[in-house]
Amino acid sequence: MRLRLAMLLSIWCGLVQVAAAQSEAARAAPPVADLAAVVVTGAQPGPGLWRVSRRDPATGEHVMWVLGTLSPLPRGMQWQSRELEQVIGGSQQVLLPPSVKVKADAGFLGKLFLLPSAYSARKNSDGQTLQQVLPPPVYARWQVLKQKYLPDDRGIERWRPIFAAQELYRKAIKANDLSRSGGVQASIDALASRHAVTEVPTSYQVVIEHPRAAIKAFKASAPHDTTCFIRTLDSIEHDMPAMKARANAWATGDLQKLRALPDSARHEACISSLIDAGFAQSLGLDDVPARQAALWLAAARKALAGNAQTFAILPMEELLKPDGYLAKLRAEGYEVEAPE
C-alpha cells in the first residue's frame, strides 16, 4: 500500500523522477516573438522524435520512437498531436518514463499514527527557523523571493531548506506562466487508451519495510541542503528567462536552440544533497539513479526485441547528454537517429 511516507520522500521522488511527457504535433506553427521573455501559447508542434532501431535477420527492423520531455513547459501551450497519434497507433507498446515509487509496509492504523511524524519530518530540528539555519545573505535573498511568491505562508519558515526551496520553485514557475509537465503525460495516456496500446511502466520501486524507522532516519540524518536551496534561489532570480527560452524551444521544436541553452544547476545540486544524505544511504536510496537507469534500459531492450514498433518517453537531458540512456543504447550497437 502506498503510504504518506511518500510525501516525506517526495523531494527525492520529484527530483529523481523524470518529467512525464506528452505529444508531438503538426509542423506548421505560428511565429513566436521574443522567446527569451515571453512564454508561447496556442498550438505548437513540440519536438521531433528520436529513432532507435536494430535489424533482426529473422524478423526485420525493430524501431523505438522516443519523445524527449522537459520541465518546466509553457502553461498555455496546446499540442496538435496528429503525428504522435500515428506513431502511438502503430506501436505495440508505450514505454512510460523512468520514475521512482516508494511503498511502505503499514496497516491502516499504522498510516494514521505515521502522519504526525511525516509532517514533522519536513520541519527543521529543534523548532529552528530558516533564519536560524541559513547564512544571513542567503536568508535575505529568500525573504525577497518569499515576499514575491509566498507572501502569506508563515509556516514555511520552519521547513527544512530543501522542502522550502521546492515550494518556492513551484510557485515561481506558476507565476511565470510555466507548468511542471505541460499536461504531456495525460495526452499520451489518452492516445494509448484510444488505440488500445499497452503502457509499460518503468518504475523503480523502493520498499520501506519499517516506515517509523525510516522517518526517524530522515530526521536524524536529513540532507545537507543549503547548496540545493541556494541553487534554487539562483534559478528563480537569474535563470527564469533561460527557463522560458528552453520551454519555448521545446514547444516550437527548436532542437538547436535547446542544445545551446544552459540548464540550471539546481536539479543536480538537489539530487546530490539527497543521495549523499545519511538517511538515503541507510535506506539504500543512494544508488537509485543507477538502478533506475538499468531498469529502463532493460525494458527498452526487451521492447526493441519483441515489438516491431515501440513508443517511449524520456527526459530530454537523457537524449542530449553524451552519457544518457540513448548514448548507452548506441554503445550497445543500436542505431540512434536524432530528429532533423
N, C-alpha and C positions, 0 to 999 in steps of 0.2 A: 504494500500500500504506500502510495506517495505521501510524504509527510510534510508538515510545516517546517521541518528541518531544512527542506529545500529553500525556504525563504532565507534561512540563516546563510546557506551556501549559495544564494542566488547571485552574489557578486562573482563567485567562481564560475558558476554555470553561464552567467550572462557574458563574461569576458571570453571564456574558452569556447563557448558555443558560437558557431558561426551564424551570421545573419542568414536567415532563410530568404529565399528569393522567388521571384515570380516572373514571369512573362518576357516575351520578346515582341517584336512588332513590325509594322509596316515601315518601309524605308522613307517615305515622304513625310517629313515633319516640318512644322512651321519654323521659320528662322527665329533664333533666340539671341537677344542682345545682352551685352554686359554680363557674361557668365560669372564673373568673379563676385558680383554683388547681388544679383537677382536670381532667385530660385525659379526654375522653369515650371510652367503649369500646362495643363491640357494634354493632348495626345502626343506621346513621344515614342520613338522606336525601341529604345533600350539598346543594350549592347548585342553584338553578334555572338554566335555560339562557337565555342571551341569544338574541334572534331578529333576524337581519339579512335583509332582503328587498328585492327590486326586481321590479316588474312589467314584463314584456316584452309589447308589444302582440300579437306573433305567438305566443308560447309560454306566456303566462300568468305567474304569480308564481313566482319562484325564491327559495328560502329556505335560509339557512345558520344552523344551531343551534350556539351556541358555549358550551362549558363553560369556566368560569374556574377555574384551578388555583392552589394555594397551597403554599408551603413555609415552615416545616415543617407536618406534619399529625399528628393523633393516631396513635400506633403501633398501638393496639388497635382501631381503627375498622374496621367491616365495612360494605360498601355493599350495599343492596338495589337492584339496578340494572334492574328491570323497565322503568321509564320510559326509561332510557337505551338499553336494548336495542331498544325500539320505534323510537327515533329513529335509531339506527345502522342497524337493519334496513331502515328506509325510505329510507336515503340511498344515493346513488350513489358517494360518496367520503367518506373520513375525512381531513381536513386535519390533519396532525401539527403539533405546536407548533414554533415557530421555534427553531433551535439553530445551533451553530457546530461544524463538523467540521474538524479540522486534518489535512492529509495532507502527507507529505514524500517527496521522491524519494530513495530509497536502496535498495540491494540488501540481501540477507540479511547479507552480511559488514559492510556499512555499518551496519546496525542493531546488530550486536554491538559494533562499535567506538564507536558513539554512546552506548551505555548508561552507561558510566562518566561521560561528560560530562554526560549528562542528570541523573544522580543528584547530581553535584557542583553543578549549577546551582541546586539548591534550597537550597544552603547559603550562608551569609554569606561574603563575600570575605575572603581572608587568614586563614581559620580563626577568625574572630571569633564570639563567643557573643552570645546575646540580651542578656545583661547588659552587654556592651560597646557594643551598637548602640542600645539603648533608653534613654530618660531613666530615672533611678533610680526615681521614683514609679511609672512605668508598669511597670517590671520587677518592682517589689514587688507590684503587683496581679496580674501574670502568675504570680508564684510561688504566690500563694494559690490561683488557679484551676487551675494546673497540678497542685498537690498534690491537689486535689479530683477532677480529671477525667483527668489523665495522670500519675499518681504514679510509674509505673515506666518512663517514657520519658525516658531521659537524652539520647539522640541529638538530640532535637528542640531542645535548647538551642543547636545550631549552625545551625538552619534560618533562612532569611530570615523576617522577621516575618509576611509575608503567607501563607506556607505554614504556619507555626506557628499562626497565627490560624485558618486553615481547619480544621486538625486539631483544635484545641481546640473550635471550634464544633461539629464533627461529633460529638465525644464528649459534649459538653454536652447537645445536643438528644436524643441517645440516652438519656442518663441521666435525662432529664426526660420520658420516655415519648412522645417525638416522633419522627417519621420525616421524612426529607428529601422524600419524594414520596408516602408513604402507599400505595404499590403501585398508584397510579391508572392509569398507562400500561399495565401488564400486563393489567388488566381490559378496557380499550378494545381492545387488540390482540386479546384472545381473542374479544370480541364481533364485531369486524370480520372475523376469520377464520371464525367460526361462520356469519355471514351472507354471506360471500364479497364483502365490500365492500372496495374497493381503498384502501389507506392511501397518502396522497400526502405525501412528505417536503417540508419547507420549510427545509432546512438550507442555511446559507451555508457554502460550502467555502473554507477558506484553504489554499492550496497553498504549501508551503515548498520552494522549488527547491534551496536549499543549506542542509541541516539543520545541518551543522557551523558554518557562519557564523551561523545563527540562534541556536544555543546560545551562541556567543561574544558575540553582540549582547546576549543576555539577561544574561550575566554582566557585561558591560561597562556596561550601562545598564538595570539592573533597576529595578523600580518603587520610588519613594519611598513606602514602605508603612507608615510609623509611624501615620498617621491611620487607615488601614484596621485596623491592629492595635488601636488604642485604641477604635475604634467596635465592634470585635468584643468586647473586654472589657466595654464598656458594655452591649452586648446581653445578654451572659451574666449580668452582675452585676445589671442593673436591668430588662431587658425580657423576662425569661423568663415572668413572669405574663401580660404582654400577648401574647407569642407563643402561649401556651397558649389564651388567650381568643380570639385570631384563628383558631387551628386549630379550636377548638370551634365558633366561629361559622360557619366554612366547613362543618364536618361536619354541623351541625344546620340548615344552610340559612338562617342569620340574616344576611341581606344588610345590614340596617340596622345591626346591631352591627359587622359587618365594615367598613362605611364609616366608622364612628365611631372605631374603634380605630386608633391611630397605628402605623405600621410603623417598624421600626428604621432608623437612618441607615447601618447597616453596609454594606448592599448597595451603595448609591450611592458610598460612600466608597471601597470596594474596587475598584469598576469604574473610578472616576475615576483611582485610582492606576495602574491598568493602562493605560488609554487615554493618559494623559499621559506614560507611561514612554518613554524613548528607544528601547528595543527594539521597542515596539509601533509607533512611528512609522516606524522603519527597515524593519520588515517589512510595513508597510501595514495594520496591525491597528487603527489609531486610529479608523477610520471604520466598523468592523464593525457597531456597533449600527444605524447609518443604513442600511447595505446590507442588513442582516438584515430590518429593517422593510420596506424596499422589496420584497424578495423575497417576504415573507409576503403583503403587500398585493396583489402581482401574482397570486399563487396564489389568493387569496380572490376577486379579481375574475373570474379565469378559471373558478373553480368555480361562482360565482354565475351566470355567463353560460351555462355548459354543463350544469349539473345542475339538476334540479327541486328536489332537496334535498341538502344537504351537512351533515356534522357536523364541527366544528372545535374545536381546543383552544388556549387562550391563557392566559398567566398572568393572575391576577385583576387585577393592577395595570393591565394594558393595557385592561381593561374598565371600570375605575373612574376612572382619571385623565382629566382633561379633554382631554389631547392624545394619548391612547392610540390603539391600532390601530383600535378601533371608532369612536372620535371622528373619525378620518381618513376612514373609510368614510361616516360620516354627513355629513361636509362635502362628499363627492362625490355626495351625493344618495340614498344608500341609506337605507332606513328601519331604525332600530335601536331595539329594544324591550328593556328590562331585565326580568328576571323579577319577578313581584309578590312 
